[in-house]
């Protein structure tokens, strides 16, 4: 079975030709809910095989490439503190 590779900051990331979504999200450290959100936004492309979600090596490599390029980056915006009177402190 041929594995696909992609350059990453820590070396080479190898992906099997097709893997279950659960296996992929466990490997990258996100929850199933986060994976669902990423899929809904079009960040992760999956295929449905017999009612289960799978990720191809190309889709996994594309996601990692885009993440490393910073395409999904956002500025963290911490919420303001509220006072006992209910006002917001900035």
DAWO-V248312 format. One record per residue. N is the residue number from 1. RES is the residue in one letter. D_CENTER is the distance of its C-alpha to the mean C-alpha in Angstrom with 2 decimals. Layout:
<<N | RES | D_CENTER> <N | RES | D_CENTER>>
This chain:
<<1 | X | 24.59> <2 | X | 23.08> <3 | X | 19.78> <4 | X | 17.81> <5 | X | 17.04> <6 | X | 15.31> <7 | X | 16.57> <8 | X | 14.68> <9 | X | 16.30> <10 | X | 17.19> <11 | X | 18.67> <12 | X | 17.59> <13 | X | 14.50> <14 | X | 15.87> <15 | X | 14.49> <16 | X | 16.96> <17 | X | 17.95> <18 | X | 16.29> <19 | X | 14.61> <20 | X | 13.98> <21 | X | 10.73> <22 | X | 11.87> <23 | X | 12.44> <24 | X | 9.11> <25 | X | 7.31> <26 | X | 10.46> <27 | X | 10.29> <28 | X | 7.21> <29 | X | 8.50> <30 | X | 6.80> <31 | X | 9.32> <32 | X | 10.13> <33 | X | 10.70> <34 | X | 7.39> <35 | X | 6.11> <36 | X | 9.34> <37 | X | 8.93> <38 | X | 5.99> <39 | X | 8.39> <40 | X | 11.28> <41 | X | 10.49> <42 | X | 10.25> <43 | X | 6.98> <44 | X | 6.54> <45 | X | 10.19> <46 | X | 11.78> <47 | X | 15.49> <48 | X | 17.75> <49 | X | 20.25> <50 | X | 22.89> <51 | X | 20.90> <52 | X | 17.89> <53 | X | 14.42> <54 | X | 13.81> <55 | X | 11.64> <56 | X | 13.90> <57 | X | 13.97> <58 | X | 14.08> <59 | X | 10.91> <60 | X | 9.04> <61 | X | 11.10> <62 | X | 10.59> <63 | X | 6.82> <64 | X | 7.86> <65 | X | 10.95> <66 | X | 9.80> <67 | X | 7.77> <68 | X | 11.01> <69 | X | 13.13> <70 | X | 12.08> <71 | X | 11.46> <72 | X | 9.12> <73 | X | 11.58> <74 | X | 13.98> <75 | X | 17.13> <76 | X | 17.23> <77 | X | 20.09> <78 | X | 21.79> <79 | X | 23.96> <80 | X | 27.67> <81 | X | 29.95> <82 | X | 32.45> <83 | X | 36.09> <84 | X | 38.26> <85 | X | 39.80> <86 | X | 36.48> <87 | X | 36.17> <88 | X | 33.21> <89 | X | 33.64> <90 | X | 31.93>>
